[in-house]
């Protein structure tokens, strides 16, 4: 049994919950890849990912509902994202709540903006649940497909799986770092 397999079997599902609570895409891609390799059961990966993303979105919704303007005043880099989210929300509220996770740059601020909007809690819980499940399944299955495609292209992936996990993690980490640095530079100017 490899170190990677031992780690994933012991801590994989809790790591998915925490990772999707905080971020999401990279964690789910890696989790889908781990499910393809047989380290984690695919339904459990989707359930753990859904739990994390749903809980994170609910937290941001409640922060927006209870502390909206005060919380936002301390986060100037969120202003443009919240403004864009509110604009789209006013025109297409149901579609926006179902799909905000798929909109680059709006994933974190959207539930916060929705909480500030006055949308009812029950309505948000239902739409957030449906959208969260669709997003979790889509990204996880994409990671699963990456594993399947790599296996088809490379043959026996087991020889290269550590490199494949590392590559996906580095790509996701680089994307996050670029977004983070761009966000910091735009809030400074």
N, C-alpha and C positions, 0 to 999 in steps of 0.2 A: 504494500500500500504506500503510495507516494505521500509526501508532506502536503502537497496541494490537495489531494483527495482527503486526507485526514482533516485538514483545516476546513475544507468545504463541508464535509459531513458533520463536523462538530459545531461550526460557527456560521455556516453559509446562510441559513434562513434568518437568524437574527441580524446578520450583517446586511442582508437585503432589506429588512424592515428599516433599520437605521439609515442605510444608504439612500433609500427612496424617500424617507422622511426629509433628509437633508438635500438631496440632489436628484438623482434618478436615472437618467438615460444610460450613463456608463455602467452603473451598477446592474441595471436590468439587462443590458447587452451581455455583460460578463456572466450574469446568472443564467441567461438563456443558453449561452455557450456551455456552462457547467451542466445544465440540464441535458443538453445534447450529448455530452460526454458521459452521462449516466451518474454524475456525482450528486445531483439533486433531482428530485421528482418535479417534472414540469408543472403539474397543478399546484404543488406547494410553493414553487418559485413565484407563480402568478399570484397566489394568495398572499404571500409575504410582501411582494411588491405592491399589491393593492392596499394592504393594511398600512404600510409606510406612507405611500403617497396620499391616501385618504386622510390619515391622521394629520399629516403636515398641512394639507389644504384646509382642513377644519380649523387647525390652530391659527393659520393666517387669516381665515375668514373671521374668527372671533376677535383676533387682534384688530382687524379693520373695523369690526362692529363696535367694539368697546373703546378703542384708543385711537381710532382713525387719524385725525389731523395731528394730534400730539405725537404719535408714533412716526408718522410721515415726516413731520418737521425735523426729526433727528436723522432722517435718511434722505438727503437731497438727491442722491443718485436714483432713487425710486420715483421721483416726481414725474419724469417723462413717461415711464412705463405705466404708472398708475393712471396718468392722464389718457394715454392711448387705450388702456384697458377700459376705463370708464366710457370713453367715446364709443368703442365697439359694443360694449355692454348695453348702452342706451339704445342702439339700433337693432341688435340681434342677441338679446339676453340668453335665450335658451341655447342657441347654437354656440355662443361664446362660452357658456359654463360647461357645456359638453366637450368643447374642443380646445380650451385655452392651453392645455398641456402641450399641444402640438405646435403652438406658436412660439417661435424662438424669441427669447428675451422677455416673455411675458409670463412664464410659468410660475414664478414665485410671487410676483406682485399681483397677479390676477385674483386669487382668492381674497387677498387683502382688499383690493378695490371692490370686489363683489360684496364683501362685508360692509364696506362703507356705503354701498349703494342703497341699502334698505331692502334688498331681496330677502325674502323670508328664509328662516333657518331650515324648515322642512323642505322647501323647494330646493335650496342649495344642497342639502344632504342627498336628496334623491338624484339630482342632476350630477352632482359631484361624484356620487357612487357609480353612476352609469359611465360617465366620462373617464373616471379613474380606472375602471375595469377595462374599458376599451384601450386606453393608453398603455396600461400595464401589459395587457395581452399582446398588443401590437409590438411594443419594444422588446419584450421577452422573446416573442416568436422571431423577431428580426435577429436577435442574438443566436437563437437556436438555428436559424437558417444560415448564419455566418459559419457556425460550426459544421453544419451539413455541407455547405459549399466548400469549405476548406478541406473537409475530409474527401470530398469528391475530387478536388484539384490536387491535393497533396498525397492522397492515399491514406496511409496510416497516420492520423493526426497525433496519436499518443506520443510519438517521437518529438513532435514540434509543439505540443499543447502549451507548455510553459511559455514558449515564445509567443504563441498566439494570444494567450491571456495577457502577457506583458504588453504586446502591441496594442491590443484593445484598450487596456488600462492607460497606457501612455497617450494614445490618441484622445481618449476621453479627458484625461488630466490636462493635456495641452489645450484642448478646446475650452475647458473650464478656466484655465489660467489666462488664456487670451480674452475671454469674456470678462473675467475679473479685472484684468489690467485695463481693458477698454473702458469698463465702468468707472474705474478709479480716475482715469485720465479725463473722461468726459465730465465727472463731477468736480474736478479741480478747476477746469477752465470755465 
